[in-house]
Amino acid sequence: MYGDSLRFQIDWTLDQVRFRSQVRRMVKLCRDGGKVITLPLFPECGDWAIELLSVILSQVNCDGCDAPCCKFNPQGGNLSLLPSEYQRLKNKYGETHLLNQEDQYYIKMPCGFLRDNRCTIYPDRPLVCVMYPFNPGGTEGLHHRMALSLESRCPEAQRLAKAIYMTSWKIRQIYWSTGAEDFVKVIENRRESAQG
């Protein structure tokens, strides 16, 4: 079963070339070991988490993908649905590709709604599909702080993880070069300088 995170220590002090190599190695180890790719993002619950997920998901481009997400469930077995999703899909598309087992609802995997690597229910797909390639399981540090994590078998998740880590590395390098202790103050000072 895919899911839990890989124990991997990120060294943010490396130069850009070695940092990029470190991130590539981490992504490969996650993919090869069946682990999620833990991102350096730690959202709190609520609207801020939804907004962050929305920004990242807006960057996912599935064009040309062979749709591995529709051929396997990262959690194993069939794909769980909310009762309302099951009912909506059943009413609109029938029960052929759905499963109801003791009030537990699923799409049978591999997904029967996939045709020629395209989703035939795309406007009506369930939330778990909309949220893909997010995959719970990423944690950070000794306190196991919850982190956003991505499905490591998804090519777009691999690309996004590398881009997020490299952008985070760049911001950290610039921030550390200021010698400031408070990142918010650095941003405020730049804004005041621009306005002044």
ChimeraX commands (.cxc) that place a marker at each C-alpha (Angstrom):
marker #1 position 0.00,0.00,0.00 radius 0.5
marker #1 position 1.24,3.46,-0.91 radius 0.5
marker #1 position 1.01,6.24,1.60 radius 0.5
marker #1 position 3.30,6.87,4.53 radius 0.5
marker #1 position 6.26,9.19,4.16 radius 0.5
marker #1 position 9.92,8.39,3.71 radius 0.5
marker #1 position 12.34,9.47,6.40 radius 0.5
marker #1 position 14.61,11.87,4.56 radius 0.5
marker #1 position 16.61,14.78,5.94 radius 0.5
marker #1 position 16.65,17.86,3.68 radius 0.5
marker #1 position 19.80,19.97,3.84 radius 0.5
marker #1 position 18.66,23.50,2.93 radius 0.5
marker #1 position 22.24,24.82,3.17 radius 0.5
marker #1 position 23.48,23.03,0.04 radius 0.5
marker #1 position 24.29,24.97,-3.11 radius 0.5
marker #1 position 21.66,24.91,-5.87 radius 0.5
marker #1 position 23.16,22.03,-7.88 radius 0.5
marker #1 position 23.59,19.73,-4.87 radius 0.5
marker #1 position 20.18,20.72,-3.47 radius 0.5
marker #1 position 18.49,19.88,-6.79 radius 0.5
marker #1 position 20.29,16.52,-6.81 radius 0.5
marker #1 position 19.15,15.85,-3.23 radius 0.5
marker #1 position 15.53,16.59,-4.14 radius 0.5
marker #1 position 15.66,14.36,-7.23 radius 0.5
marker #1 position 17.09,11.54,-5.12 radius 0.5
marker #1 position 14.34,11.99,-2.52 radius 0.5
marker #1 position 11.59,11.92,-5.18 radius 0.5
marker #1 position 13.05,8.76,-6.73 radius 0.5
marker #1 position 13.34,7.05,-3.34 radius 0.5
marker #1 position 9.71,7.93,-2.58 radius 0.5
marker #1 position 8.52,6.56,-5.92 radius 0.5
marker #1 position 10.62,3.40,-5.73 radius 0.5
marker #1 position 9.70,2.77,-2.09 radius 0.5
marker #1 position 5.98,3.40,-2.43 radius 0.5
marker #1 position 6.03,6.47,-0.15 radius 0.5
marker #1 position 4.36,9.83,-0.54 radius 0.5
marker #1 position 6.48,12.88,-1.41 radius 0.5
marker #1 position 6.33,15.12,1.65 radius 0.5
marker #1 position 6.35,18.81,0.74 radius 0.5
marker #1 position 7.90,21.56,2.89 radius 0.5
marker #1 position 4.39,22.94,3.46 radius 0.5
marker #1 position 2.56,22.67,6.77 radius 0.5
marker #1 position -0.94,24.11,6.52 radius 0.5
marker #1 position -3.25,24.57,9.43 radius 0.5
marker #1 position -6.86,23.53,9.03 radius 0.5
marker #1 position -9.43,25.79,7.47 radius 0.5
marker #1 position -9.56,28.13,4.52 radius 0.5
marker #1 position -5.79,28.64,4.39 radius 0.5
marker #1 position -5.27,24.91,3.74 radius 0.5
marker #1 position -7.94,24.91,1.01 radius 0.5
marker #1 position -6.40,27.97,-0.63 radius 0.5
marker #1 position -2.93,26.42,-0.60 radius 0.5
marker #1 position -4.24,23.16,-2.07 radius 0.5
marker #1 position -6.10,25.12,-4.74 radius 0.5
marker #1 position -2.98,27.02,-5.79 radius 0.5
marker #1 position -0.94,23.84,-6.10 radius 0.5
marker #1 position -3.69,21.87,-7.85 radius 0.5
marker #1 position -4.10,24.68,-10.37 radius 0.5
marker #1 position -0.58,23.87,-11.57 radius 0.5
marker #1 position -1.31,20.19,-12.33 radius 0.5
marker #1 position -1.32,19.46,-16.07 radius 0.5
marker #1 position -2.54,15.98,-17.00 radius 0.5
marker #1 position -2.23,16.43,-20.79 radius 0.5
marker #1 position -0.45,13.44,-22.30 radius 0.5
marker #1 position -0.50,11.42,-19.09 radius 0.5
marker #1 position -1.37,7.72,-19.22 radius 0.5
marker #1 position -3.71,8.20,-16.21 radius 0.5
marker #1 position -2.07,6.01,-13.55 radius 0.5
marker #1 position -4.35,7.68,-10.99 radius 0.5
marker #1 position -7.36,6.02,-12.63 radius 0.5
marker #1 position -5.70,2.61,-12.88 radius 0.5
marker #1 position -4.78,2.15,-9.21 radius 0.5
marker #1 position -5.84,3.53,-5.86 radius 0.5
marker #1 position -2.79,4.79,-3.94 radius 0.5
marker #1 position -4.44,3.54,-0.75 radius 0.5
marker #1 position -5.06,0.10,-2.27 radius 0.5
marker #1 position -8.33,-1.54,-3.25 radius 0.5
marker #1 position -11.31,0.32,-4.64 radius 0.5
marker #1 position -11.69,4.11,-4.47 radius 0.5
marker #1 position -13.81,5.29,-1.53 radius 0.5
marker #1 position -16.68,7.66,-2.19 radius 0.5
marker #1 position -18.81,9.83,0.04 radius 0.5
marker #1 position -22.44,8.65,0.15 radius 0.5
marker #1 position -23.60,11.77,-1.74 radius 0.5
marker #1 position -20.96,11.18,-4.46 radius 0.5
marker #1 position -22.02,7.57,-4.86 radius 0.5
marker #1 position -25.68,8.57,-5.21 radius 0.5
marker #1 position -24.91,11.35,-7.70 radius 0.5
marker #1 position -22.76,9.07,-9.88 radius 0.5
marker #1 position -25.28,6.21,-9.65 radius 0.5
marker #1 position -28.15,8.48,-10.69 radius 0.5
marker #1 position -26.26,9.96,-13.64 radius 0.5
marker #1 position -24.09,7.05,-14.87 radius 0.5
marker #1 position -25.58,3.87,-13.43 radius 0.5
marker #1 position -24.05,1.30,-11.11 radius 0.5
marker #1 position -21.79,-0.63,-13.50 radius 0.5
marker #1 position -18.53,0.87,-12.19 radius 0.5
marker #1 position -19.72,1.49,-8.62 radius 0.5
marker #1 position -19.81,-0.70,-5.56 radius 0.5
marker #1 position -21.95,-0.53,-2.41 radius 0.5
marker #1 position -20.76,-2.81,0.39 radius 0.5
marker #1 position -22.51,-2.47,3.74 radius 0.5
marker #1 position -23.01,1.29,3.37 radius 0.5
marker #1 position -19.43,1.79,2.15 radius 0.5
marker #1 position -19.29,3.26,-1.35 radius 0.5
marker #1 position -16.61,2.83,-4.00 radius 0.5
marker #1 position -15.59,3.20,-7.61 radius 0.5
marker #1 position -14.23,-0.15,-8.75 radius 0.5
marker #1 position -10.55,0.03,-9.65 radius 0.5
marker #1 position -9.18,0.26,-12.24 radius 0.5
marker #1 position -11.75,2.95,-12.92 radius 0.5
marker #1 position -14.33,1.93,-15.51 radius 0.5
marker #1 position -15.04,5.58,-16.20 radius 0.5
marker #1 position -11.64,5.88,-17.91 radius 0.5
marker #1 position -11.71,5.65,-21.73 radius 0.5
marker #1 position -8.62,6.23,-23.88 radius 0.5
marker #1 position -6.83,7.67,-20.81 radius 0.5
marker #1 position -9.58,10.29,-20.40 radius 0.5
marker #1 position -12.10,10.61,-17.60 radius 0.5
marker #1 position -15.65,10.26,-18.93 radius 0.5
marker #1 position -17.14,11.76,-15.73 radius 0.5
marker #1 position -14.65,14.63,-15.39 radius 0.5
marker #1 position -17.20,17.35,-14.47 radius 0.5
marker #1 position -18.77,14.99,-11.91 radius 0.5
marker #1 position -15.65,13.28,-10.56 radius 0.5
marker #1 position -15.50,12.77,-6.79 radius 0.5
marker #1 position -13.52,14.96,-4.42 radius 0.5
marker #1 position -10.72,12.40,-4.07 radius 0.5
marker #1 position -10.14,12.69,-7.83 radius 0.5
marker #1 position -10.30,16.49,-7.76 radius 0.5
marker #1 position -7.69,16.50,-4.96 radius 0.5
marker #1 position -5.29,14.16,-6.78 radius 0.5
marker #1 position -2.24,14.02,-6.65 radius 0.5
marker #1 position -2.50,14.94,-2.96 radius 0.5
marker #1 position -2.10,11.84,-0.84 radius 0.5
marker #1 position -2.17,12.02,2.96 radius 0.5
marker #1 position 0.65,10.58,4.98 radius 0.5
marker #1 position 3.43,13.15,4.97 radius 0.5
marker #1 position 4.90,14.23,8.29 radius 0.5
marker #1 position 7.94,16.22,9.33 radius 0.5
marker #1 position 10.25,16.19,12.30 radius 0.5
marker #1 position 10.24,14.52,15.67 radius 0.5
marker #1 position 6.77,15.81,16.46 radius 0.5
marker #1 position 5.37,14.35,13.23 radius 0.5
marker #1 position 3.85,17.65,12.18 radius 0.5
marker #1 position 1.42,17.05,9.32 radius 0.5
marker #1 position 2.74,18.16,5.96 radius 0.5
marker #1 position 1.16,18.29,2.53 radius 0.5
marker #1 position 2.24,15.31,0.49 radius 0.5
marker #1 position 1.88,14.10,-3.07 radius 0.5
marker #1 position 1.43,10.70,-4.71 radius 0.5
marker #1 position 4.94,9.75,-5.84 radius 0.5
marker #1 position 3.84,7.64,-8.83 radius 0.5
marker #1 position 2.21,10.66,-10.49 radius 0.5
marker #1 position 4.55,12.36,-13.00 radius 0.5
marker #1 position 2.98,15.76,-12.32 radius 0.5
marker #1 position 3.38,15.30,-8.57 radius 0.5
marker #1 position 7.06,14.58,-9.11 radius 0.5
marker #1 position 7.44,17.72,-11.23 radius 0.5
marker #1 position 5.51,19.87,-8.74 radius 0.5
marker #1 position 7.45,18.55,-5.75 radius 0.5
marker #1 position 10.75,19.40,-7.41 radius 0.5
marker #1 position 9.51,22.90,-8.32 radius 0.5
marker #1 position 8.15,23.55,-4.81 radius 0.5
marker #1 position 11.37,22.43,-3.14 radius 0.5
marker #1 position 13.52,24.51,-5.50 radius 0.5
marker #1 position 11.36,27.61,-5.00 radius 0.5
marker #1 position 11.43,27.12,-1.23 radius 0.5
marker #1 position 15.23,26.72,-1.38 radius 0.5
marker #1 position 15.57,29.97,-3.35 radius 0.5
marker #1 position 13.36,31.94,-0.95 radius 0.5
marker #1 position 15.29,30.59,2.04 radius 0.5
marker #1 position 18.62,31.55,0.47 radius 0.5
marker #1 position 17.45,35.12,-0.15 radius 0.5
marker #1 position 15.91,35.38,3.30 radius 0.5
marker #1 position 19.01,34.04,5.07 radius 0.5
marker #1 position 21.19,36.47,3.11 radius 0.5
marker #1 position 19.33,39.41,4.72 radius 0.5
marker #1 position 20.47,38.37,8.19 radius 0.5
marker #1 position 16.99,39.21,9.44 radius 0.5
marker #1 position 15.35,37.10,12.11 radius 0.5
marker #1 position 11.75,37.76,11.10 radius 0.5
marker #1 position 10.65,36.90,7.56 radius 0.5
marker #1 position 7.46,38.98,7.88 radius 0.5
marker #1 position 9.53,42.08,8.74 radius 0.5
marker #1 position 11.71,41.52,5.67 radius 0.5
marker #1 position 8.59,41.46,3.47 radius 0.5
marker #1 position 7.11,44.52,5.20 radius 0.5
marker #1 position 10.37,46.47,4.79 radius 0.5
marker #1 position 10.45,45.67,1.08 radius 0.5
marker #1 position 6.82,46.76,0.69 radius 0.5
marker #1 position 7.49,50.02,2.57 radius 0.5
marker #1 position 10.58,50.68,0.44 radius 0.5
marker #1 position 8.55,50.15,-2.73 radius 0.5
marker #1 position 5.82,52.52,-1.52 radius 0.5
marker #1 position 8.17,55.15,-0.09 radius 0.5
marker link #1:1,2 radius 0.2
marker link #1:2,3 radius 0.2
marker link #1:3,4 radius 0.2
marker link #1:4,5 radius 0.2
marker link #1:5,6 radius 0.2
marker link #1:6,7 radius 0.2
marker link #1:7,8 radius 0.2
marker link #1:8,9 radius 0.2
marker link #1:9,10 radius 0.2
marker link #1:10,11 radius 0.2
marker link #1:11,12 radius 0.2
marker link #1:12,13 radius 0.2
marker link #1:13,14 radius 0.2
marker link #1:14,15 radius 0.2
marker link #1:15,16 radius 0.2
marker link #1:16,17 radius 0.2
marker link #1:17,18 radius 0.2
marker link #1:18,19 radius 0.2
marker link #1:19,20 radius 0.2
marker link #1:20,21 radius 0.2
marker link #1:21,22 radius 0.2
marker link #1:22,23 radius 0.2
marker link #1:23,24 radius 0.2
marker link #1:24,25 radius 0.2
marker link #1:25,26 radius 0.2
marker link #1:26,27 radius 0.2
marker link #1:27,28 radius 0.2
marker link #1:28,29 radius 0.2
marker link #1:29,30 radius 0.2
marker link #1:30,31 radius 0.2
marker link #1:31,32 radius 0.2
marker link #1:32,33 radius 0.2
marker link #1:33,34 radius 0.2
marker link #1:34,35 radius 0.2
marker link #1:35,36 radius 0.2
marker link #1:36,37 radius 0.2
marker link #1:37,38 radius 0.2
marker link #1:38,39 radius 0.2
marker link #1:39,40 radius 0.2
marker link #1:40,41 radius 0.2
marker link #1:41,42 radius 0.2
marker link #1:42,43 radius 0.2
marker link #1:43,44 radius 0.2
marker link #1:44,45 radius 0.2
marker link #1:45,46 radius 0.2
marker link #1:46,47 radius 0.2
marker link #1:47,48 radius 0.2
marker link #1:48,49 radius 0.2
marker link #1:49,50 radius 0.2
marker link #1:50,51 radius 0.2
marker link #1:51,52 radius 0.2
marker link #1:52,53 radius 0.2
marker link #1:53,54 radius 0.2
marker link #1:54,55 radius 0.2
marker link #1:55,56 radius 0.2
marker link #1:56,57 radius 0.2
marker link #1:57,58 radius 0.2
marker link #1:58,59 radius 0.2
marker link #1:59,60 radius 0.2
marker link #1:60,61 radius 0.2
marker link #1:61,62 radius 0.2
marker link #1:62,63 radius 0.2
marker link #1:63,64 radius 0.2
marker link #1:64,65 radius 0.2
marker link #1:65,66 radius 0.2
marker link #1:66,67 radius 0.2
marker link #1:67,68 radius 0.2
marker link #1:68,69 radius 0.2
marker link #1:69,70 radius 0.2
marker link #1:70,71 radius 0.2
marker link #1:71,72 radius 0.2
marker link #1:72,73 radius 0.2
marker link #1:73,74 radius 0.2
marker link #1:74,75 radius 0.2
marker link #1:75,76 radius 0.2
marker link #1:76,77 radius 0.2
marker link #1:77,78 radius 0.2
marker link #1:78,79 radius 0.2
marker link #1:79,80 radius 0.2
marker link #1:80,81 radius 0.2
marker link #1:81,82 radius 0.2
marker link #1:82,83 radius 0.2
marker link #1:83,84 radius 0.2
marker link #1:84,85 radius 0.2
marker link #1:85,86 radius 0.2
marker link #1:86,87 radius 0.2
marker link #1:87,88 radius 0.2
marker link #1:88,89 radius 0.2
marker link #1:89,90 radius 0.2
marker link #1:90,91 radius 0.2
marker link #1:91,92 radius 0.2
marker link #1:92,93 radius 0.2
marker link #1:93,94 radius 0.2
marker link #1:94,95 radius 0.2
marker link #1:95,96 radius 0.2
marker link #1:96,97 radius 0.2
marker link #1:97,98 radius 0.2
marker link #1:98,99 radius 0.2
marker link #1:99,100 radius 0.2
marker link #1:100,101 radius 0.2
marker link #1:101,102 radius 0.2
marker link #1:102,103 radius 0.2
marker link #1:103,104 radius 0.2
marker link #1:104,105 radius 0.2
marker link #1:105,106 radius 0.2
marker link #1:106,107 radius 0.2
marker link #1:107,108 radius 0.2
marker link #1:108,109 radius 0.2
marker link #1:109,110 radius 0.2
marker link #1:110,111 radius 0.2
marker link #1:111,112 radius 0.2
marker link #1:112,113 radius 0.2
marker link #1:113,114 radius 0.2
marker link #1:114,115 radius 0.2
marker link #1:115,116 radius 0.2
marker link #1:116,117 radius 0.2
marker link #1:117,118 radius 0.2
marker link #1:118,119 radius 0.2
marker link #1:119,120 radius 0.2
marker link #1:120,121 radius 0.2
marker link #1:121,122 radius 0.2
marker link #1:122,123 radius 0.2
marker link #1:123,124 radius 0.2
marker link #1:124,125 radius 0.2
marker link #1:125,126 radius 0.2
marker link #1:126,127 radius 0.2
marker link #1:127,128 radius 0.2
marker link #1:128,129 radius 0.2
marker link #1:129,130 radius 0.2
marker link #1:130,131 radius 0.2
marker link #1:131,132 radius 0.2
marker link #1:132,133 radius 0.2
marker link #1:133,134 radius 0.2
marker link #1:134,135 radius 0.2
marker link #1:135,136 radius 0.2
marker link #1:136,137 radius 0.2
marker link #1:137,138 radius 0.2
marker link #1:138,139 radius 0.2
marker link #1:139,140 radius 0.2
marker link #1:140,141 radius 0.2
marker link #1:141,142 radius 0.2
marker link #1:142,143 radius 0.2
marker link #1:143,144 radius 0.2
marker link #1:144,145 radius 0.2
marker link #1:145,146 radius 0.2
marker link #1:146,147 radius 0.2
marker link #1:147,148 radius 0.2
marker link #1:148,149 radius 0.2
marker link #1:149,150 radius 0.2
marker link #1:150,151 radius 0.2
marker link #1:151,152 radius 0.2
marker link #1:152,153 radius 0.2
marker link #1:153,154 radius 0.2
marker link #1:154,155 radius 0.2
marker link #1:155,156 radius 0.2
marker link #1:156,157 radius 0.2
marker link #1:157,158 radius 0.2
marker link #1:158,159 radius 0.2
marker link #1:159,160 radius 0.2
marker link #1:160,161 radius 0.2
marker link #1:161,162 radius 0.2
marker link #1:162,163 radius 0.2
marker link #1:163,164 radius 0.2
marker link #1:164,165 radius 0.2
marker link #1:165,166 radius 0.2
marker link #1:166,167 radius 0.2
marker link #1:167,168 radius 0.2
marker link #1:168,169 radius 0.2
marker link #1:169,170 radius 0.2
marker link #1:170,171 radius 0.2
marker link #1:171,172 radius 0.2
marker link #1:172,173 radius 0.2
marker link #1:173,174 radius 0.2
marker link #1:174,175 radius 0.2
marker link #1:175,176 radius 0.2
marker link #1:176,177 radius 0.2
marker link #1:177,178 radius 0.2
marker link #1:178,179 radius 0.2
marker link #1:179,180 radius 0.2
marker link #1:180,181 radius 0.2
marker link #1:181,182 radius 0.2
marker link #1:182,183 radius 0.2
marker link #1:183,184 radius 0.2
marker link #1:184,185 radius 0.2
marker link #1:185,186 radius 0.2
marker link #1:186,187 radius 0.2
marker link #1:187,188 radius 0.2
marker link #1:188,189 radius 0.2
marker link #1:189,190 radius 0.2
marker link #1:190,191 radius 0.2
marker link #1:191,192 radius 0.2
marker link #1:192,193 radius 0.2
marker link #1:193,194 radius 0.2
marker link #1:194,195 radius 0.2
marker link #1:195,196 radius 0.2
view
